[in-house]
């Protein structure tokens, strides 16, 4: 059985791209358009992992990751971002993400979640 995933990204095209990248090794169970929706959606679907964008309008991915892990400490979050800055990578890891993937290298998600 394939693992399940939740995608959190404010860009509809990027959500579609992420779905196409992981479709062979994960089943998408939910999508969110902002970090403010993460806990509610996670509670409903309990995915095996979450693909989380960093830059979102209401609640960014780093803050959303901290909030999610506070309530669900076993949640596995992979940050997926256009930012390739060491400071942001460090902030993502300090928030509790299990990995960080630049959007130009989406195939790297597979090495983190499998």
DRENDO-1510 file (C-alpha; in Angstrom, 1 decimal, always signed):
<recs>
REC; n; res; u; v; w
REC; 1; UNK; +0.0; +0.0; +0.0 .
REC; 2; UNK; +1.3; +3.4; -0.9 .
REC; 3; UNK; +2.0; +6.1; +1.8 .
REC; 4; UNK; -0.5; +9.0; +1.9 .
REC; 5; UNK; +0.4; +12.6; +1.5 .
REC; 6; UNK; -1.0; +16.1; +2.1 .
REC; 7; UNK; +0.1; +19.0; +0.0 .
REC; 8; UNK; +0.2; +22.5; +1.5 .
REC; 9; UNK; +0.9; +25.2; -1.1 .
REC; 10; UNK; -0.9; +28.4; -2.0 .
REC; 11; UNK; -0.2; +27.9; -5.7 .
REC; 12; UNK; -2.7; +25.7; -7.5 .
REC; 13; UNK; -0.2; +24.9; -10.3 .
REC; 14; UNK; +2.5; +23.8; -7.8 .
REC; 15; UNK; +0.0; +21.6; -6.0 .
REC; 16; UNK; -0.8; +19.9; -9.4 .
REC; 17; UNK; +3.0; +19.6; -10.1 .
REC; 18; UNK; +3.6; +18.0; -6.7 .
REC; 19; UNK; +0.7; +15.6; -7.2 .
REC; 20; UNK; +2.2; +14.5; -10.5 .
REC; 21; UNK; +5.7; +14.1; -9.0 .
REC; 22; UNK; +4.6; +11.9; -6.2 .
REC; 23; UNK; +1.7; +10.0; -7.8 .
REC; 24; UNK; +3.7; +6.9; -8.4 .
REC; 25; UNK; +4.8; +6.5; -4.8 .
REC; 26; UNK; +2.1; +8.2; -2.7 .
REC; 27; UNK; -1.6; +8.7; -2.6 .
REC; 28; UNK; -2.7; +12.3; -2.1 .
REC; 29; UNK; -5.3; +12.5; +0.6 .
REC; 30; UNK; -5.7; +16.2; +1.1 .
REC; 31; UNK; -4.6; +19.6; -0.1 .
REC; 32; UNK; -4.4; +23.0; +1.7 .
REC; 33; UNK; -3.9; +26.4; +0.3 .
REC; 34; UNK; -2.3; +27.9; +3.4 .
REC; 35; UNK; -0.6; +27.0; +6.6 .
REC; 36; UNK; -3.7; +28.1; +8.6 .
REC; 37; UNK; -5.6; +25.0; +7.3 .
REC; 38; UNK; -2.9; +22.4; +8.1 .
REC; 39; UNK; -4.1; +21.2; +11.5 .
REC; 40; UNK; -7.7; +20.9; +10.6 .
REC; 41; UNK; -6.9; +18.9; +7.4 .
REC; 42; UNK; -4.2; +16.8; +9.1 .
REC; 43; UNK; -6.7; +15.9; +11.8 .
REC; 44; UNK; -9.2; +14.7; +9.2 .
REC; 45; UNK; -6.8; +12.7; +7.0 .
REC; 46; UNK; -3.7; +11.7; +9.1 .
REC; 47; UNK; -1.4; +11.5; +6.1 .
REC; 48; UNK; +1.9; +9.6; +6.3 .
REC; 49; UNK; +3.7; +12.9; +5.3 .
REC; 50; UNK; +3.1; +16.5; +4.5 .
REC; 51; UNK; +4.7; +18.4; +1.6 .
REC; 52; UNK; +4.8; +22.0; +3.0 .
REC; 53; UNK; +5.6; +25.2; +1.1 .
REC; 54; UNK; +7.3; +27.9; +3.1 .
REC; 55; UNK; +5.9; +31.2; +1.7 .
REC; 56; UNK; +2.2; +31.4; +2.2 .
REC; 57; UNK; +0.0; +34.4; +3.1 .
REC; 58; UNK; -1.7; +33.8; +6.4 .
REC; 59; UNK; +0.6; +31.3; +8.1 .
REC; 60; UNK; +3.9; +30.4; +6.5 .
REC; 61; UNK; +5.2; +26.8; +6.3 .
REC; 62; UNK; +7.7; +27.1; +9.1 .
REC; 63; UNK; +5.1; +28.4; +11.6 .
REC; 64; UNK; +2.5; +25.8; +10.4 .
REC; 65; UNK; +5.1; +23.0; +10.8 .
REC; 66; UNK; +5.7; +24.1; +14.4 .
REC; 67; UNK; +2.0; +24.2; +15.1 .
REC; 68; UNK; +1.3; +20.9; +13.5 .
REC; 69; UNK; +4.2; +19.1; +15.4 .
REC; 70; UNK; +3.0; +20.6; +18.7 .
REC; 71; UNK; -0.3; +18.9; +18.3 .
REC; 72; UNK; +0.9; +15.8; +16.2 .
REC; 73; UNK; +4.6; +15.2; +17.2 .
REC; 74; UNK; +4.8; +12.2; +14.9 .
REC; 75; UNK; +3.8; +14.1; +11.8 .
REC; 76; UNK; +6.4; +14.0; +9.0 .
REC; 77; UNK; +6.8; +17.3; +7.2 .
REC; 78; UNK; +9.0; +17.8; +4.1 .
REC; 79; UNK; +9.5; +21.5; +3.3 .
REC; 80; UNK; +9.2; +22.2; -0.4 .
REC; 81; UNK; +10.3; +25.7; -1.4 .
REC; 82; UNK; +11.8; +28.0; -4.0 .
REC; 83; UNK; +14.2; +29.4; -1.4 .
REC; 84; UNK; +17.6; +27.9; -1.4 .
REC; 85; UNK; +19.0; +29.8; +1.5 .
REC; 86; UNK; +20.9; +28.1; +4.3 .
REC; 87; UNK; +19.2; +30.3; +7.0 .
REC; 88; UNK; +15.8; +29.2; +5.7 .
REC; 89; UNK; +16.8; +25.5; +5.5 .
REC; 90; UNK; +18.0; +25.7; +9.1 .
REC; 91; UNK; +14.8; +27.3; +10.2 .
REC; 92; UNK; +12.8; +24.6; +8.5 .
REC; 93; UNK; +14.9; +21.9; +10.2 .
REC; 94; UNK; +14.6; +23.6; +13.6 .
REC; 95; UNK; +10.8; +23.7; +13.1 .
REC; 96; UNK; +10.9; +19.9; +12.9 .
REC; 97; UNK; +10.8; +19.1; +9.2 .
REC; 98; UNK; +12.4; +15.8; +8.2 .
REC; 99; UNK; +13.7; +17.2; +4.9 .
REC; 100; UNK; +14.0; +20.2; +2.6 .
REC; 101; UNK; +13.5; +20.1; -1.2 .
REC; 102; UNK; +14.1; +23.0; -3.6 .
REC; 103; UNK; +11.2; +23.2; -6.1 .
REC; 104; UNK; +13.7; +22.8; -8.9 .
REC; 105; UNK; +14.6; +19.3; -7.6 .
REC; 106; UNK; +11.2; +17.8; -6.7 .
REC; 107; UNK; +12.2; +14.3; -7.5 .
REC; 108; UNK; +14.3; +14.5; -4.3 .
REC; 109; UNK; +11.1; +14.1; -2.3 .
REC; 110; UNK; +11.2; +10.4; -3.1 .
REC; 111; UNK; +14.5; +9.9; -1.3 .
REC; 112; UNK; +13.1; +11.5; +1.8 .
REC; 113; UNK; +9.8; +9.8; +2.1 .
REC; 114; UNK; +10.6; +6.3; +1.0 .
</recs>
